[in-house]
Amino acid sequence: MLNALEVFTIVVVGVMVGVEFSVAFVINPILGALPEDSGQLGRAHGGRMLGAVMPVWYIGSLVLVAVWAVAGWHRPEAGLVVTAGALLILSVIMSLLLLVPINNRGKTWTPENRPADWKEQMNRWDRFHYVRVAVIIAAFALLAAAVA
């Protein structure tokens, strides 16, 4: 049963990492290259869509890792799993304190109501997001190492 939990957790966290990596290095650069207001409208839509899904995914991933850590506490790789969990906690804290406030503003913007500094705010979100992606990649790598 623990092996099934490990595999399921790694898949869930790995797909989450893939989505966030794609946002950082594929989707947002594509949106940034679109003409006129298309990129800003795309980011607002993405913020609404992913803003609804990602909290469940992050918390669900953290719960899975916590269950794995408790169930496998007696195993030598438990330290890797606990460290991965700590990194996921850090990613949730970063999200709540740094990324969500910007996302909540950005998802309501239209070309008519966006602030003058909207691009600077999106660039700030991107920088925080790059750090968060690095954190969750590290968590994923630790989980993968725990089963190796």
C-alpha positions in Angstrom: 0.0 0.0 0.0 2.8 2.4 0.8 4.3 1.8 -2.7 1.0 2.8 -4.3 0.9 6.0 -2.2 4.5 6.8 -3.2 3.8 6.4 -6.9 0.5 8.3 -6.7 2.1 11.2 -4.8 5.1 11.4 -7.2 2.7 11.5 -10.1 0.5 14.2 -8.6 3.4 16.4 -7.5 5.2 15.7 -10.8 2.3 16.8 -12.9 1.9 19.9 -10.7 5.5 20.7 -11.3 5.0 20.3 -15.0 2.1 22.7 -15.1 3.9 25.3 -13.1 7.1 24.9 -15.2 5.0 25.3 -18.3 3.4 28.5 -17.0 6.8 29.9 -16.2 8.7 28.9 -19.3 6.1 28.3 -22.0 2.7 29.9 -21.5 3.7 33.3 -20.0 6.4 33.9 -22.7 3.8 33.1 -25.4 1.3 35.5 -23.8 4.0 38.1 -23.5 4.7 37.9 -27.2 1.1 38.4 -28.3 0.0 41.7 -29.8 -1.8 44.5 -28.1 -4.0 43.5 -25.2 -4.1 39.8 -25.9 -1.4 38.8 -23.5 -2.9 40.7 -20.6 -6.3 39.2 -21.3 -4.7 35.7 -21.5 -3.0 36.1 -18.2 -6.2 37.3 -16.6 -8.0 34.2 -17.9 -5.2 31.9 -16.8 -5.2 33.5 -13.4 -8.9 32.8 -13.0 -8.6 29.2 -14.3 -5.4 28.1 -12.5 -6.2 30.2 -9.5 -9.2 28.0 -8.9 -7.4 24.7 -9.5 -3.9 25.1 -8.1 -4.8 25.7 -4.4 -6.4 22.3 -4.3 -3.5 20.8 -6.1 -0.9 22.3 -3.8 -2.7 21.4 -0.6 -3.6 17.9 -2.0 0.1 17.3 -2.8 1.1 18.5 0.7 -1.5 16.1 2.3 -0.2 13.2 0.2 3.4 13.9 1.2 2.4 14.2 4.9 0.6 10.8 4.7 3.6 9.3 3.0 5.9 10.8 5.7 3.8 9.4 8.5 3.3 6.0 6.9 6.9 5.6 6.0 8.4 7.2 9.2 10.3 4.0 10.0 12.0 3.9 6.6 15.5 5.4 6.0 14.2 7.8 3.2 11.7 9.4 5.6 14.0 12.4 5.9 13.8 13.1 2.2 10.0 12.9 2.3 9.8 15.3 5.3 12.2 17.7 3.6 10.0 17.6 0.4 7.0 18.3 2.6 8.8 21.3 4.1 9.5 22.6 0.7 5.9 22.2 -0.3 4.9 24.1 2.8 7.3 26.8 1.8 5.7 26.9 -1.7 2.2 27.3 -0.2 3.5 30.1 2.1 5.1 31.8 -0.9 1.9 31.5 -2.9 -0.3 32.9 -0.2 2.0 35.8 0.7 3.6 36.8 -2.6 1.8 35.3 -5.6 -1.9 35.1 -4.8 -2.3 38.8 -4.0 -0.9 39.8 -7.4 -2.9 37.0 -9.1 -6.1 38.2 -7.4 -5.6 41.6 -8.8 -4.5 40.5 -12.2 -7.3 38.1 -12.9 -9.8 41.0 -12.7 -7.9 43.3 -15.1 -9.2 44.3 -18.5 -7.5 46.8 -20.9 -10.0 49.3 -19.5 -9.4 48.9 -15.8 -5.8 47.7 -15.4 -3.4 49.9 -13.5 -0.6 51.7 -15.2 2.0 49.4 -13.6 0.3 46.2 -14.6 3.4 44.9 -16.5 5.7 45.6 -13.5 3.2 43.6 -11.3 3.2 40.7 -13.8 7.0 40.8 -14.0 7.1 40.7 -10.2 4.7 37.7 -10.2 6.9 36.0 -12.7 10.0 36.4 -10.6 8.3 35.0 -7.5 6.9 32.2 -9.6 10.4 31.2 -10.9 11.5 30.8 -7.3 8.4 28.8 -6.4 9.0 26.5 -9.4 12.5 25.9 -8.2 11.2 25.0 -4.8 8.6 22.6 -6.0 11.1 21.0 -8.5 13.4 20.4 -5.5 10.5 18.8 -3.6 9.7 16.6 -6.5 13.4 15.6 -6.9 13.5 14.6 -3.2 10.4 12.5 -3.5 11.8 10.8 -6.6 15.1 10.1 -4.7 13.1 8.7 -1.8 11.9 5.8 -3.9 15.2 5.3 -5.8 
